Amino acid sequence: MNTQKNLDISVLLDYYSPMLTEKQRNVIELYYNEDLSLSEIAEHEKITRQGVRDSIKRGEMSLLEMEQKFHLAEKSSRFYRMIDEITVIASEIKEECISGRSIRNVIKRAERVAEIANENKDLF
């Protein structure tokens, strides 16, 4: 199974699990987060292996549809990348100011922060 897909579904589960049925939430958590097999989940949930598979597939579809509508995971990822980039730039500006080097570099970095803000103004 695709490791990236597993991670993607686990992330979506963090955002949208309350919108799933209890059964879907349980089997998806057991499958993706606890790494149980379909047979182990079937035994745990007292349903057939096929029932587990069907519930996982329906739950995955629901999670993916919700992300397509709301984009919460995508927006959160963009937000944290933006914060990381701004943090680096702020540190660079501080170093420029402490060292007394060219004000042009500080201005460039400040302009980049403004660009980042403008690029992400639709984030939330």
N, C-alpha and C positions, 0 to 999 in steps of 0.2 A: 504494500500500500504506500501511496505517496506521502512522504513525511511532511511536505509543505501543505498538502491538503489537510492532513491531520491537525497541523498547527492552525490553519485557517479556520477549520470548523471549531476547534477549541476556543479560539478568539471570539468567533461569532457567538458561541455558546455563552461566553462571559457577558456579552451585550444583550442578547435576545432570549436567554433561557426562560425568563418568566412568561414569554409569549408562546412557548411550546406547551403541549399537554404534559401532564406529570409523567406519563409513560415514556413519551419521546425524550423528555429531559433526562429521566433516569437511565434509559438505555444508551443514549448518546454520551452521557457522562461516564458510564461504565466502559463504553467502547473506546472513546477517545482519551479520556483523562485517566482512567484506571487500567487501560490496555487489556481489558478482558476479551476473550474470544466470544463469538456469537453463541457457542454452546454453553460457555460459563454464564453468560448473561441470561440465556434461556432458562438455565437451571435456577439462577438467582431470582429471576422475575416470574418463574413458573409459567412460562409461555413457550411456544415452539421456537426453534432456531429461525424458521422462516418468518415468524411473527416479529422476532427481534430485528431481523434484516429489514423487513418492511417498515417497521417503526423508525429505524435509523434513517432509511432512505427518505421517508416522509419528513422527518425532523430536519435532515440536511437541506432538503428542498425549501422548507419553511425558513430556515436560517438564511439561506442564500437569497431568497426572495425579499426578506426583511432588509438585508444589507443593500440590495439593489434599490429599495425604496427609501431607506433612511440614511445610509452611508455612515453610520456611527463609527464603525471600526476604521474605515478609510479616513474620516475626519480626525479621529483621535490620533491615528498614525501621523497624519500631516501636522497636527498640532505639536506632537512631541519632537518631530524633526525640526520644526520651526523654532521651538524653544532651544533645542540643542545648538542650532546654527546661531541664534541670537546670543546665546551664552558664550560661544567661542568668539564672536565678534566683539562682545563687551569686554572680554578679557584682552583681546588685541588692542582695543581702544585704550584700556587702562595702561597697558604696557607702553603704548605710543606716548601717552601723556606723561608717564613717569620718566621715560627716557628723554623726553624733550625733543624727540625727533619731529619730522615734518608734519605740520598740521594737515597737509593734503591727504596723508594716509588716514588720519582720523576722520576727515570729511568723507572720504571714499567709503569707509566702514559705516559711518552714520547713514550715508545714502543707501548702502546695502540693507541696513535695518529697515529703512523706510520702504524699500522695494519688497522686502519680505512681508512687511505689514500689508502693503497694497496687494500683493499676490494672494494673501490669505484672509482678506477682509470678509470674504463670503463663507468662511469656515463654519461659523455657528450662527 
